[in-house]
Amino acid sequence: MQEAVQMQTIVGLVAAGCGVSIVPGSVAALTGLGAVFAELIPTTSPVELALAIPRHGVSPAATHFVAVARDVTHVPKTG
């Protein structure tokens, strides 16, 4: 919910002439905010991401999160 409010605020600032912003495509569905949306087509490779996790004492929730992240990105366990 807070993220939606932040996106509305960002688009409101753009509509008020305070600059431009790159926002998720789903934000374009927010109509009546006074901004124009243009689709960006990626011209570069996706950004590389990494998970930073402690070597010891990882909580069960963190362990499951890491497992899901590796599963959906098809990255094998290392280190």
Contacts in CASP RR format, 6 or more apart in sequence:
PFRMAT RR
TARGET T0000
AUTHOR 0000-0000-0000
METHOD contacts of the structure
MODEL  1
MQEAVQMQTIVGLVAAGCGVSIVPGSVAALTGLGAVFAELIPTTSPVELA
LAIPRHGVSPAATHFVAVARDVTHVPKTG
7 23 0 8 1.000
7 24 0 8 1.000
7 27 0 8 1.000
7 30 0 8 1.000
8 30 0 8 1.000
8 33 0 8 1.000
10 21 0 8 1.000
10 23 0 8 1.000
11 21 0 8 1.000
11 23 0 8 1.000
11 27 0 8 1.000
11 30 0 8 1.000
11 33 0 8 1.000
11 34 0 8 1.000
11 35 0 8 1.000
12 33 0 8 1.000
12 34 0 8 1.000
12 35 0 8 1.000
13 19 0 8 1.000
13 21 0 8 1.000
14 20 0 8 1.000
14 21 0 8 1.000
14 35 0 8 1.000
15 33 0 8 1.000
15 34 0 8 1.000
15 35 0 8 1.000
22 40 0 8 1.000
23 37 0 8 1.000
25 37 0 8 1.000
25 39 0 8 1.000
27 37 0 8 1.000
28 37 0 8 1.000
28 39 0 8 1.000
51 66 0 8 1.000
51 69 0 8 1.000
53 62 0 8 1.000
53 66 0 8 1.000
58 66 0 8 1.000
69 75 0 8 1.000
70 76 0 8 1.000
70 77 0 8 1.000
END
